[in-house]
Amino acid sequence: MDGPRGRLVDGDVRVGGDARQRYYDSRGYGRPLEGNDLLLSPVEAAHLLYRGDLGAVETGGGTQEFAAFVTGIDDPSFAVRFLVYADLRERGFYLSPAREGWVADPPVNADLAVYERGSGPWDDESYSAVRVVGERTDVPATELDAGVLAVVDEESEVTYFEVERPEIGGDSATLGTETIEGVLLADRLIVWEAPDALFGECFYGQPLTGRQSDRSVLQLSLVEAAYLARRGTLAVDGSVFDRGQAVEGPRFERRLAVYADLRERGTVPKTGFKFGADFRVYGDVETVDELGHSERLVRVLPPNHVFSPRDLALDVRLAHGVRKEMTFALVDDGIEWYAVGRITP
């Protein structure tokens, strides 16, 4: 207990003496008070106690060093928050709790504000928001905000995911206004006399018996067919949309909304089944004969979807393994787009 002592005040730790110079000015800990006093959040105080830079904390029940201090905190999420705080400090970052009074306009679902290397809490316009969860803590899709998601596994290792709101777009060929006739066949549609552009330039459907076979006979998925029918390009007896709902239920309408949005953004969505996703997406398609790799995988989600960190890690790892960006489309009244990738701070 050689270092200065703090005093517990309304859940935070107040330190006097030369605390501002010792902790804030030199290392970015805490929030300055009047004079040279400093207020430390519990996670900051715990880190300083662990390092031995803070001697102890005086409470109404006595004097606490690190072990007693952290075990006395009645917050089940504190342990994982401390582990992430300590990990990022060891990587050379200055941090603050994402709380009112510590940072400007704190994000709703963030736990920590991480400053760029070379800056600190005195540069509070340049922080990244970090949300901390344990591997068993589910995350509602509506709370998957742009920023960083730090997941602490059962062995206390931290995995960081960057969450972004992607700009999705492309410059793929568009189909003309010629009417195409098709026939429903169970859970797909057949076009017996398809114009060359339908598959060859715009990458709708697949030849009936393989990509290199006669391209005048195409099979379309129900979602492709429903999109073309709704835009007036495809004529078919019966309702493709009704067939899609009968096959998939409410999921079909969500997938159709995302498919249409991707097409209207100039991209080409195709099934992502072999990757465990709803779609794989190509940005710029001029001809199928010169087709490159798809750039992203898309999973379509209902508005009440809840992410398991383990499933999220699996999706991101799979997408990274096939050199694609994992993207989620949250469908409610509109579509909210999120891209998630693993990062190393």
KOLTI-494667 format. One record per residue (C-alpha): residue in three letters; x, y, z. Coordinates in steps of 0.1 Angstrom, whole numbers, padded with zeros to 4 digits, always signed. Layout:
alaXYZ ...
//
This chain:
met+0000+0000+0000 asp+0028+0024-0009 gly+0009+0045-0034 pro-0017+0072-0027 arg-0051+0061-0012 gly-0085+0069-0026 arg-0118+0073-0010 leu-0150+0056-0022 val-0177+0083-0030 asp-0210+0073-0045 gly-0195+0043-0063 asp-0164+0061-0077 val-0130+0067-0061 arg-0118+0102-0052 val-0081+0107-0049 gly-0064+0139-0036 gly-0029+0152-0034 asp-0011+0153-0067 ala-0036+0129-0083 arg-0043+0150-0114 gln-0007+0152-0124 arg+0001+0116-0113 tyr-0028+0099-0131 tyr-0047+0121-0155 asp-0021+0144-0170 ser+0005+0117-0175 arg-0015+0086-0181 gly-0051+0096-0189 tyr-0069+0081-0159 gly-0099+0096-0143 arg-0119+0129-0144 pro-0104+0161-0129 leu-0121+0178-0100 glu-0114+0210-0083 gly-0077+0217-0075 asn-0056+0186-0081 asp-0082+0161-0070 leu-0093+0133-0094 leu-0123+0111-0097 leu-0117+0075-0108 ser-0143+0051-0121 pro-0143+0017-0105 val-0126+0000-0135 glu-0099+0027-0135 ala-0094+0024-0098 ala-0092-0014-0100 his-0065-0012-0127 leu-0044+0012-0107 leu-0048-0010-0076 tyr-0038-0040-0096 arg-0007-0023-0109 gly+0002-0010-0074 asp+0000+0026-0085 leu-0029+0032-0061 gly-0023+0020-0026 ala-0058+0013-0014 val-0094+0025-0013 glu-0110+0036+0019 thr-0146+0027+0023 gly-0172+0029+0050 gly-0163-0007+0058 gly-0125-0003+0060 thr-0096-0002+0036 gln-0095-0023+0005 glu-0067-0034-0018 phe-0073-0049-0052 ala-0089-0082-0043 ala-0113-0068-0018 phe-0122-0039-0040 val-0131-0059-0071 thr-0150-0086-0052 gly-0170-0060-0034 ile-0184-0045-0067 asp-0219-0057-0072 asp-0219-0058-0109 pro-0218-0091-0128 ser-0203-0074-0159 phe-0175-0058-0140 ala-0150-0086-0144 val-0152-0087-0182 arg-0151-0050-0184 phe-0119-0049-0163 leu-0103-0076-0185 val-0109-0056-0216 tyr-0098-0023-0199 ala-0065-0040-0188 asp-0059-0056-0222 leu-0063-0023-0241 arg-0041-0005-0216 glu-0014-0031-0221 arg-0017-0024-0259 gly-0009+0012-0253 phe-0043+0029-0254 tyr-0057+0054-0230 leu-0094+0047-0221 ser-0123+0063-0202 pro-0156+0048-0191 ala-0183+0057-0217 arg-0202+0077-0191 glu-0217+0111-0188 gly-0190+0134-0173 trp-0161+0113-0186 val-0168+0116-0224 ala-0189+0139-0246 asp-0221+0124-0258 pro-0215+0089-0245 pro-0230+0062-0268 val-0260+0044-0254 asn-0246+0008-0256 ala-0209+0014-0251 asp-0189+0006-0219 leu-0155+0021-0228 ala-0142+0050-0249 val-0108+0042-0264 tyr-0086+0070-0277 glu-0063+0069-0307 arg-0027+0063-0298 gly-0011+0096-0289 ser-0043+0111-0276 gly-0064+0108-0244 pro-0094+0120-0225 trp-0084+0156-0231 asp-0091+0149-0269 asp-0126+0135-0263 glu-0137+0140-0299 ser-0114+0112-0311 tyr-0125+0081-0292 ser-0139+0048-0304 ala-0169+0033-0286 val-0163-0002-0272 arg-0190-0025-0259 val-0179-0054-0236 val-0197-0087-0233 gly-0188-0122-0221 glu-0191-0151-0245 arg-0224-0162-0229 thr-0240-0127-0231 asp-0264-0124-0260 val-0266-0091-0280 pro-0299-0080-0295 ala-0295-0070-0331 thr-0310-0036-0324 glu-0281-0029-0301 leu-0254-0038-0325 asp-0241-0002-0328 ala-0212+0010-0350 gly-0180+0007-0330 val-0161-0022-0314 leu-0176-0052-0297 ala-0151-0069-0273 val-0160-0105-0263 val-0143-0121-0234 asp-0143-0159-0236 glu-0143-0184-0207 glu-0105-0184-0205 ser-0104-0145-0203 glu-0091-0140-0238 val-0105-0110-0257 thr-0117-0110-0293 tyr-0125-0077-0309 phe-0150-0072-0336 glu-0155-0040-0356 val-0191-0031-0364 glu-0197-0007-0393 arg-0226+0007-0413 pro-0214-0003-0447 glu-0218+0016-0480 ile-0232-0011-0503 gly-0232-0004-0540 gly-0221-0017-0574 asp-0222-0011-0611 ser-0236-0043-0624 ala-0256-0046-0656 thr-0293-0039-0654 leu-0320-0058-0672 gly-0341-0041-0699 thr-0379-0039-0700 glu-0386-0069-0723 thr-0413-0092-0707 ile-0401-0127-0699 glu-0424-0157-0695 gly-0418-0183-0668 val-0435-0214-0653 leu-0436-0222-0616 leu-0422-0256-0607 ala-0425-0264-0570 asp-0399-0241-0553 arg-0383-0226-0584 leu-0393-0211-0617 ile-0383-0222-0653 val-0378-0198-0682 trp-0378-0218-0714 glu-0368-0190-0737 ala-0346-0167-0717 pro-0329-0136-0734 asp-0291-0138-0733 ala-0289-0108-0709 leu-0309-0125-0682 phe-0281-0148-0672 gly-0251-0137-0693 glu-0251-0101-0683 cys-0273-0097-0653 phe-0267-0130-0636 tyr-0303-0140-0629 gly-0308-0177-0624 gln-0288-0206-0636 pro-0289-0228-0668 leu-0311-0258-0662 thr-0282-0283-0662 gly-0252-0262-0654 arg-0236-0228-0662 gln-0219-0240-0694 ser-0251-0256-0709 asp-0278-0241-0731 arg-0285-0207-0715 ser-0318-0203-0732 val-0334-0225-0705 leu-0329-0210-0670 gln-0341-0219-0636 leu-0348-0189-0612 ser-0350-0190-0575 leu-0383-0179-0560 val-0367-0147-0546 glu-0353-0139-0581 ala-0386-0146-0597 ala-0406-0126-0572 tyr-0384-0096-0577 leu-0387-0098-0615 ala-0424-0103-0613 arg-0429-0073-0590 arg-0409-0050-0613 gly-0431-0062-0642 thr-0404-0080-0661 leu-0416-0116-0655 ala-0450-0129-0665 val-0461-0161-0648 asp-0493-0179-0641 gly-0499-0178-0603 ser-0483-0158-0576 val-0445-0163-0571 phe-0448-0143-0539 asp-0475-0166-0525 arg-0454-0196-0534 gly-0424-0182-0517 gln-0444-0175-0485 ala-0458-0210-0486 val-0423-0225-0488 glu-0405-0202-0464 gly-0431-0183-0444 pro-0424-0147-0432 arg-0386-0152-0439 phe-0394-0150-0476 glu-0407-0115-0475 arg-0376-0104-0455 arg-0352-0120-0480 leu-0371-0105-0509 ala-0369-0070-0494 val-0331-0074-0490 tyr-0327-0089-0524 ala-0346-0060-0540 asp-0325-0035-0521 leu-0292-0051-0532 arg-0303-0052-0568 glu-0314-0015-0567 arg-0280-0006-0553 gly-0264-0020-0584 thr-0251-0053-0569 val-0260-0089-0578 pro-0271-0111-0549 lys-0270-0149-0553 thr-0277-0177-0529 gly-0252-0179-0500 phe-0263-0214-0490 lys-0229-0230-0493 phe-0215-0204-0470 gly-0243-0207-0445 ala-0257-0173-0454 asp-0287-0159-0473 phe-0268-0143-0501 arg-0233-0138-0515 val-0231-0105-0532 tyr-0212-0093-0563 gly-0205-0056-0568 asp-0197-0053-0605 val-0209-0078-0629 glu-0205-0071-0666 thr-0207-0107-0679 val-0209-0140-0662 asp-0181-0153-0684 glu-0158-0128-0666 leu-0173-0132-0632 gly-0150-0124-0603 his-0154-0133-0566 ser-0183-0122-0545 glu-0173-0095-0520 arg-0197-0101-0491 leu-0220-0126-0474 val-0254-0114-0462 arg-0275-0128-0435 val-0311-0115-0433 leu-0324-0111-0398 pro-0358-0103-0382 pro-0360-0072-0360 asn-0361-0092-0328 his-0330-0113-0336 val-0305-0118-0308 phe-0268-0126-0315 ser-0249-0152-0296 pro-0213-0140-0295 arg-0202-0176-0304 asp-0225-0176-0335 leu-0213-0141-0345 ala-0177-0153-0342 leu-0185-0183-0364 asp-0201-0161-0391 val-0172-0136-0391 arg-0145-0164-0392 leu-0162-0182-0421 ala-0166-0150-0441 his-0130-0140-0435 gly-0119-0175-0445 val-0134-0171-0479 arg-0123-0135-0483 lys-0156-0119-0479 glu-0172-0093-0456 met-0198-0105-0432 thr-0229-0083-0435 phe-0262-0084-0416 ala-0295-0070-0429 leu-0319-0062-0401 val-0354-0060-0417 asp-0382-0041-0400 asp-0400-0012-0416 gly-0368-0006-0436 ile-0334-0023-0437 glu-0305-0016-0414 trp-0272-0027-0427 tyr-0243-0038-0404 ala-0209-0052-0414 val-0188-0071-0388 gly-0152-0081-0390 arg-0125-0092-0366 ile-0098-0067-0357 thr-0066-0066-0337 pro-0063-0033-0318 
//
